[in-house]
Amino acid sequence: MPSIKELSKREELLTGGHRACAGCAATIIVRQVLLAAGKDVVVGCSTGCLEVVTTIFPYTAWKVPFIHNAFENVASTVSGVESSYRSLKRQGKITRDMRFIAFGGDGGTYDIGLQALSGAAERGHRMLYICYDNEAYMNTGIQRSSATPIGAATSTSPAGDKIPGKTQYHKDMTKIMAAHRIPYVAQASPSHWNDLVKKVEKALAKDGPSFINIISPCHRGWRYPMEDTIEMARLAVETCFWPLYECDEGTWAITYTPKEKLPLSEFTERQGRFAYLKDHPEVYKSGQDEIDRRWLEIQALAGIGNLCVAPCEEAGDSN
Ligand SMILES: Cc1ncc(C[n+]2csc(CCOP(=O)(O)OP(=O)(O)O)c2C)c(N)n1
């Protein structure tokens, strides 16, 4: 794992001067990922904020080869590029060792691109798929996605007299990818850059598909002061709303355990999208309970604690 000093000496592969909002986590995430990946990568990006702000014609902020994609198919495109690379390499027409990275927002990953992503994972392409999860369709005006958490107000789940924000839990996308039994799956956060960089290095070293889901706070959609982006990511981790873990060749591990798990309110009360929760304690409780359940589940998968709530004899265990 390179030190921060070593990383800071590496070339920045996403230039400044792009059109992302000040305080956008997605571009911070890309810089962290590319610092770990280096120059020998081909990047694809699904339509969404990241693609729109980094590739306004005739400019590009990417200093690595970049392929523009439709909203739904970045995993298909990058898997096709990886296949042709393998063929050309077999034929001796390419000698350079290359890696392939697809970036997608949560809309492009959890929702519209899920089929393309699942197919690429099942076919076993050697590519890293990174979801920068800002928990809504931000580029088109903050519409809810299946990654939007319960109780969050968006333009299509407005909190008010009719509903208290989104009424469903967020989809557990990382576990869906782990169920594909691919070599490497992880959750990361830009607040824990060393953990993130290590995970990217691990993922790119795998001879097969990998997936990293990265929390990507968005001050426009989440409604917090723009300078608090990294703090929001950190609170997501410290409340276990966004636990940092990995499933490496089938072995689950928690890669960062908060010293003291903070209540979810430390995360929600800092964001305007959750403002209505103060009038809806039952929705808040439902969100906290679900976070606690998922945290228990991850601990059990990592071999810590026990999910079994019934006495073991009753569950038919003879030991
Ligand atoms: C088939 C299709 N439907 C809708 C759109 C419009 N569209 C472009 S980007 C986008 C939202 C992207 O959301 P997400 O993937 O979460 O990325 P973000 O903008 O939040 O970074 C939508 C709805 C489109 N380009 N193509």
The ligand as an ORCA input file, in Angstrom:
! r2SCAN-3c Opt
* xyz 1 1
  C     -32.245      5.554    -21.488
  C     -32.022      6.874    -20.801
  N     -32.930      7.313    -19.915
  C     -32.754      8.489    -19.290
  C     -31.659      9.246    -19.584
  C     -31.500     10.593    -18.891
  N     -30.481     10.539    -17.891
  C     -29.191     10.848    -18.145
  S     -28.214     10.776    -16.805
  C     -29.533     10.329    -15.836
  C     -29.363     10.129    -14.348
  C     -28.066      9.547    -13.941
  O     -28.135      9.185    -12.599
  P     -26.959      8.402    -11.901
  O     -26.580      7.218    -12.702
  O     -27.345      8.169    -10.499
  O     -25.728      9.408    -11.978
  P     -25.599     10.904    -11.380
  O     -26.182     11.848    -12.375
  O     -26.298     10.924    -10.078
  O     -24.126     11.101    -11.247
  C     -30.707     10.243    -16.582
  C     -32.031      9.896    -16.025
  C     -30.729      8.763    -20.520
  N     -29.624      9.441    -20.824
  N     -30.938      7.583    -21.129
*
